[in-house]
Amino acid sequence: MNKAEQSVVPEGATEIDINLVTEDNQQPRKEFNQETLQELTETIKLRGVKSPISVRPNPHKSGHYIINHGARRYRASINAGLNKIPVFIDNDYTEADQIIENLQRDNLTPREIADFIGRQLATGKKKQDVAKEIGKTNGYVTMHATLLELPDPIREIFQAGRCSDITAIYNMTKIFSKYPLELADWLKHNTQNVITRADVQTLKEFLHFNESKDNESVDAYESASRVTTRDIRHKNRIDKKTELLDMLHDQIFIQQQNPEEVLKNLPDDDQKAIKARLKSLFDQGKKHQDALPFFLKEFCDKNYHIKKNKSIELIAFLYGMNKTNTFNLDEMFSTLSNHNM
């Protein structure tokens, strides 16, 4: 007789006929890894079920039980040929308990979480109530609820497994609300197997090149009724960066001065600040070399009129997309200095 055929009941548990137990068809977890399930089956054949599953009485079938949690152990026990299974009977168990149990183990997919949230919202609960019930933030619930009604282009890449990052998916829906055609075209041209959060952020930055966040920030400061010393310092840093990039644009592209000389004449701190900012955009561009046709088409079709400081940043971004070597600011400006931006 092997171990699985013996009566092994953990202390405090009750052993019942496995045929009296059924899975909860509303349980949050729908996906089971078949490889790990087989591993668990082999373990149970050898050692039995060491941790009892949690069940509650089936209200529609006297003497039968519904699984609260432990569906993997239940399935593996059936595969292992067990006739009985150890259980804890818990009458005070809800679907929220099921989602919490799985969230704590970090083994639910974003879609499974979204389906649970959708069922809760369908009962009339508010998002903040659901968030409180499962111990998560309102933002967590909002982002997962986004999966319930995804626009077609985003739904396709999500279902294909090309993007499972819930924050990236949520940010794409925000972009889609303002730039639906651009997002769909970007996804069409993007041949990466996996689309990351950073990829989506890069797209967002590109589409907003024509919108001066710096000026928006300045307007916010000027209209504020109370301005702190910290606010003033931050505003000054914004103004300083804009002035530097504007100066670079005029001296290199309009006055046709030598880029190396222009940079050399700047204080060391200003040189470092410019190089750090433009290298960051260069690095982002390198990640999207396969989508260069989209960005160039978007740029030409929209006939952007980009402000001086933004044109310098856009150059660094596109330069990164079109280069495979390391970042070299002098080379970048030397290559492009004959183009009047």
C-alpha positions as CSV (number, residue, x, y, z in Angstrom):
1,M,0.0,0.0,0.0
2,N,1.5,3.4,-1.0
3,K,1.3,6.5,1.2
4,A,-1.6,8.0,-0.8
5,E,-3.8,5.0,-0.1
6,Q,-3.2,5.3,3.7
7,S,-5.4,7.3,6.0
8,V,-3.3,10.3,6.7
9,V,-5.3,13.1,8.3
10,P,-3.6,16.2,9.6
11,E,-4.5,17.2,13.2
12,G,-7.7,19.2,13.4
13,A,-8.9,18.1,10.0
14,T,-11.7,15.8,8.9
15,E,-11.2,13.2,6.1
16,I,-14.2,12.9,3.7
17,D,-15.0,11.1,0.5
18,I,-13.4,13.0,-2.4
19,N,-16.6,12.5,-4.5
20,L,-18.5,14.6,-2.0
21,V,-16.3,17.6,-2.9
22,T,-16.7,19.9,-5.9
23,E,-14.9,23.0,-7.1
24,D,-16.4,26.5,-6.8
25,N,-17.3,27.6,-10.3
26,Q,-17.0,31.2,-9.1
27,Q,-13.5,30.9,-7.7
28,P,-11.2,33.6,-8.8
29,R,-8.4,31.3,-10.0
30,K,-9.1,29.8,-13.5
31,E,-5.7,28.9,-14.8
32,F,-3.6,26.0,-13.5
33,N,0.0,25.2,-14.6
34,Q,-0.2,21.6,-15.7
35,E,3.5,21.0,-15.1
36,T,3.4,22.0,-11.5
37,L,0.1,20.2,-11.0
38,Q,1.8,17.0,-12.2
39,E,4.6,17.6,-9.7
40,L,2.1,18.0,-6.9
41,T,0.4,14.8,-8.0
42,E,3.6,12.8,-7.7
43,T,4.2,14.3,-4.3
44,I,0.8,13.3,-3.1
45,K,1.3,9.8,-4.4
46,L,4.4,9.6,-2.3
47,R,3.5,11.6,0.8
48,G,-0.3,12.1,0.8
49,V,-2.1,15.4,1.3
50,K,-0.2,17.2,4.1
51,S,-2.2,20.4,4.2
52,P,-6.0,19.9,4.2
53,I,-8.2,21.9,1.8
54,S,-10.8,24.4,3.1
55,V,-14.4,23.6,2.2
56,R,-17.9,24.8,3.1
57,P,-21.3,22.9,3.0
58,N,-22.9,22.9,-0.4
59,P,-26.3,24.7,0.1
60,H,-27.9,22.9,-2.8
61,K,-26.7,19.4,-2.0
62,S,-26.9,18.0,1.5
63,G,-23.8,16.2,2.7
64,H,-21.6,17.6,-0.1
65,Y,-19.0,20.4,0.0
66,I,-17.6,23.2,-2.1
67,I,-14.0,24.1,-2.1
68,N,-13.0,27.4,-0.6
69,H,-9.3,27.1,-1.4
70,G,-7.2,24.1,-2.3
71,A,-8.3,23.4,-5.8
72,R,-4.8,22.4,-6.9
73,R,-4.5,19.8,-4.1
74,Y,-8.0,18.5,-4.9
75,R,-7.2,18.0,-8.6
76,A,-3.8,16.5,-7.8
77,S,-5.5,14.1,-5.3
78,I,-7.9,12.9,-8.0
79,N,-5.0,12.4,-10.4
80,A,-3.1,10.5,-7.7
81,G,-6.1,8.1,-7.3
82,L,-7.1,9.2,-3.7
83,N,-10.6,8.2,-2.6
84,K,-10.6,10.5,0.4
85,I,-9.1,13.9,1.2
86,P,-8.5,15.8,4.4
87,V,-10.5,19.0,4.8
88,F,-11.3,21.9,7.2
89,I,-14.9,22.8,7.1
90,D,-15.3,26.6,7.2
91,N,-18.9,27.9,7.1
92,D,-17.9,31.5,7.2
93,Y,-16.1,31.8,3.9
94,T,-16.7,34.3,1.1
95,E,-15.5,34.9,-2.4
96,A,-13.5,37.9,-1.0
97,D,-11.7,35.4,1.2
98,Q,-10.8,33.4,-1.9
99,I,-9.3,36.3,-3.7
100,I,-7.3,37.4,-0.6
101,E,-6.0,33.9,-0.2
102,N,-4.7,33.8,-3.8
103,L,-3.5,37.4,-3.7
104,Q,-1.4,36.6,-0.7
105,R,0.2,33.7,-2.6
106,D,0.6,36.0,-5.6
107,N,-0.8,33.3,-7.9
108,L,-3.7,35.0,-9.7
109,T,-3.4,36.5,-13.2
110,P,-4.5,40.1,-13.8
111,R,-7.5,38.8,-15.8
112,E,-8.6,36.6,-12.9
113,I,-8.4,39.5,-10.5
114,A,-10.3,41.7,-13.0
115,D,-13.1,39.1,-13.3
116,F,-13.5,39.0,-9.5
117,I,-13.7,42.8,-9.4
118,G,-16.2,42.8,-12.2
119,R,-18.5,40.4,-10.4
120,Q,-18.3,42.6,-7.3
121,L,-19.0,45.8,-9.2
122,A,-22.0,44.1,-10.8
123,T,-23.6,43.6,-7.4
124,G,-23.6,47.3,-6.9
125,K,-20.4,47.7,-4.8
126,K,-18.2,50.7,-5.4
127,K,-14.5,50.3,-6.3
128,Q,-13.4,51.7,-2.9
129,D,-15.5,49.1,-1.2
130,V,-14.0,46.3,-3.2
131,A,-10.5,47.7,-2.5
132,K,-11.1,47.8,1.2
133,E,-12.5,44.3,1.2
134,I,-9.4,42.7,-0.4
135,G,-6.9,45.0,1.3
136,K,-5.8,46.8,-1.8
137,T,-5.7,50.4,-2.9
138,N,-8.4,52.1,-5.0
139,G,-5.9,52.5,-7.8
140,Y,-5.2,48.8,-7.8
141,V,-8.9,48.0,-8.3
142,T,-9.3,50.8,-10.9
143,M,-6.4,49.5,-13.0
144,H,-7.6,45.9,-12.9
145,A,-11.1,46.9,-13.8
146,T,-9.7,48.4,-17.0
147,L,-9.2,44.9,-18.3
148,L,-12.9,44.3,-18.3
149,E,-13.5,46.6,-21.3
150,L,-10.2,47.0,-23.3
151,P,-10.1,48.7,-26.7
152,D,-9.6,46.1,-29.4
153,P,-5.9,46.9,-30.2
154,I,-5.0,46.6,-26.5
155,R,-7.1,43.6,-25.9
156,E,-5.4,41.7,-28.7
157,I,-1.9,42.2,-27.4
158,F,-3.1,41.4,-23.8
159,Q,-4.7,38.2,-24.9
160,A,-1.6,37.3,-27.0
161,G,0.5,37.6,-23.9
162,R,2.6,40.4,-25.3
163,C,1.8,42.6,-22.3
164,S,0.7,41.4,-18.9
165,D,1.9,44.4,-16.9
166,I,-1.3,45.9,-15.6
167,T,0.1,49.4,-15.2
168,A,1.3,49.3,-18.9
169,I,-2.1,48.2,-20.0
170,Y,-3.8,50.9,-18.0
171,N,-1.5,53.6,-19.3
172,M,-2.2,52.4,-22.9
173,T,-5.9,52.8,-22.3
174,K,-5.3,56.4,-21.2
175,I,-3.2,57.0,-24.3
176,F,-5.9,55.4,-26.5
177,S,-8.5,57.8,-25.1
178,K,-6.6,60.7,-26.7
179,Y,-4.6,59.1,-29.5
180,P,-6.5,56.0,-30.6
181,L,-5.1,55.9,-34.2
182,E,-1.6,56.6,-33.1
183,L,-1.7,53.8,-30.4
184,A,-3.2,51.3,-32.9
185,D,-0.5,52.2,-35.5
186,W,2.3,51.9,-32.9
187,L,1.1,48.5,-31.8
188,K,1.0,47.4,-35.4
189,H,4.6,48.5,-36.1
190,N,6.0,47.3,-32.8
191,T,7.4,43.8,-33.3
192,Q,8.7,43.3,-29.8
193,N,7.6,40.0,-28.2
194,V,6.9,41.8,-24.9
195,I,5.7,45.4,-24.5
196,T,6.9,46.8,-21.2
197,R,5.9,49.7,-19.0
198,A,8.9,51.7,-20.2
199,D,7.9,51.2,-23.8
200,V,4.5,52.7,-23.2
201,Q,6.0,55.6,-21.3
202,T,8.3,56.3,-24.3
203,L,5.3,56.4,-26.6
204,K,3.5,58.7,-24.3
205,E,6.5,61.1,-24.1
206,F,6.8,61.1,-27.9
207,L,3.1,61.9,-28.4
208,H,3.4,64.7,-26.0
209,F,6.5,66.3,-27.4
210,N,4.3,69.1,-28.8
211,E,2.9,69.9,-25.4
212,S,5.2,71.9,-23.2
213,K,4.9,70.4,-19.7
214,D,7.4,72.9,-18.6
215,N,5.1,75.8,-19.5
216,E,2.2,74.1,-17.9
217,S,4.2,73.8,-14.7
218,V,5.2,77.4,-14.8
219,D,1.6,78.5,-15.3
220,A,0.6,76.4,-12.3
221,Y,3.2,78.1,-10.2
222,E,2.1,81.6,-11.3
223,S,-1.5,80.9,-10.6
224,A,-1.0,79.4,-7.2
225,S,-2.1,81.5,-4.3
226,R,0.8,80.3,-2.1
227,V,4.2,79.5,-3.4
228,T,6.8,77.8,-1.2
229,T,10.6,78.2,-1.4
230,R,10.7,74.6,-2.7
231,D,8.3,75.5,-5.5
232,I,10.4,78.5,-6.5
233,R,13.6,76.3,-6.7
234,H,11.8,73.7,-8.8
235,K,10.4,76.4,-11.1
236,N,13.9,77.8,-11.5
237,R,15.3,74.4,-12.4
238,I,12.6,74.1,-15.1
239,D,13.4,77.5,-16.5
240,K,17.1,76.8,-16.4
241,K,16.8,73.6,-18.4
242,T,14.5,75.2,-21.0
243,E,16.9,78.1,-21.4
244,L,19.9,75.8,-21.9
245,L,18.2,73.7,-24.5
246,D,16.8,76.8,-26.3
247,M,20.3,78.3,-26.3
248,L,21.7,75.0,-27.8
249,H,19.1,75.1,-30.5
250,D,19.8,78.7,-31.5
251,Q,23.6,78.4,-31.5
252,I,23.9,75.1,-33.2
253,F,21.0,75.1,-35.7
254,I,20.4,78.8,-36.4
255,Q,23.8,80.4,-35.8
256,Q,25.5,77.3,-37.2
257,Q,28.1,77.3,-34.4
258,N,30.4,74.3,-33.8
259,P,28.5,72.0,-31.3
260,E,31.7,71.0,-29.5
261,E,32.6,74.6,-28.9
262,V,29.1,75.5,-27.7
263,L,29.1,72.6,-25.2
264,K,32.7,73.3,-24.1
265,N,31.8,76.9,-23.2
266,L,29.1,75.8,-20.8
267,P,29.8,75.4,-17.0
268,D,30.5,71.8,-16.0
269,D,27.1,71.4,-14.1
270,D,25.2,72.6,-17.2
271,Q,27.1,70.2,-19.4
272,K,26.3,67.3,-17.1
273,A,22.6,68.2,-16.8
274,I,22.2,68.4,-20.6
275,K,24.1,65.2,-21.3
276,A,22.1,63.3,-18.6
277,R,18.8,64.4,-20.0
278,L,19.6,63.7,-23.7
279,K,21.3,60.4,-22.9
280,S,18.1,59.3,-21.1
281,L,16.1,60.1,-24.3
282,F,18.7,58.4,-26.5
283,D,18.5,55.2,-24.4
284,Q,14.7,55.2,-24.7
285,G,15.0,55.6,-28.4
286,K,17.4,52.7,-28.7
287,K,14.7,50.4,-27.2
288,H,12.4,51.2,-30.0
289,Q,14.5,50.8,-33.2
290,D,11.9,48.5,-34.7
291,A,9.2,51.1,-34.4
292,L,11.2,53.9,-36.0
293,P,9.0,53.9,-39.2
294,F,6.0,54.6,-36.9
295,F,7.6,57.5,-35.1
296,L,8.9,59.1,-38.3
297,K,5.5,58.7,-40.0
298,E,3.7,60.2,-37.0
299,F,6.2,63.1,-36.9
300,C,5.7,63.9,-40.6
301,D,2.0,63.4,-40.8
302,K,1.2,65.6,-37.9
303,N,3.6,68.4,-39.1
304,Y,4.7,69.2,-35.6
305,H,5.8,72.7,-34.8
306,I,8.1,71.8,-31.9
307,K,9.5,74.4,-29.5
308,K,13.2,74.8,-29.4
309,N,13.9,72.9,-26.2
310,K,11.6,70.1,-27.3
311,S,13.3,69.8,-30.7
312,I,16.6,69.1,-29.0
313,E,15.0,66.3,-26.9
314,L,13.2,64.8,-29.9
315,I,16.5,64.7,-31.8
316,A,18.1,62.7,-29.0
317,F,15.2,60.3,-28.9
318,L,15.1,59.7,-32.7
319,Y,18.9,59.6,-32.8
320,G,18.8,56.7,-30.3
321,M,16.2,54.9,-32.4
322,N,18.5,55.1,-35.5
323,K,21.8,54.2,-33.8
324,T,23.3,51.0,-32.5
325,N,26.4,52.5,-30.9
326,T,26.8,54.3,-27.6
327,F,25.6,57.8,-26.9
328,N,27.9,60.6,-28.1
329,L,26.4,64.1,-27.7
330,D,29.1,65.8,-29.8
331,E,28.6,63.3,-32.6
332,M,24.8,63.7,-32.5
333,F,24.9,67.4,-32.9
334,S,27.7,67.3,-35.5
335,T,25.6,64.8,-37.6
336,L,22.4,66.9,-37.4
337,S,23.8,70.5,-37.3
338,N,23.1,71.1,-41.0
339,H,19.4,70.5,-40.4
340,N,17.5,73.6,-39.5
341,M,15.0,72.6,-36.7
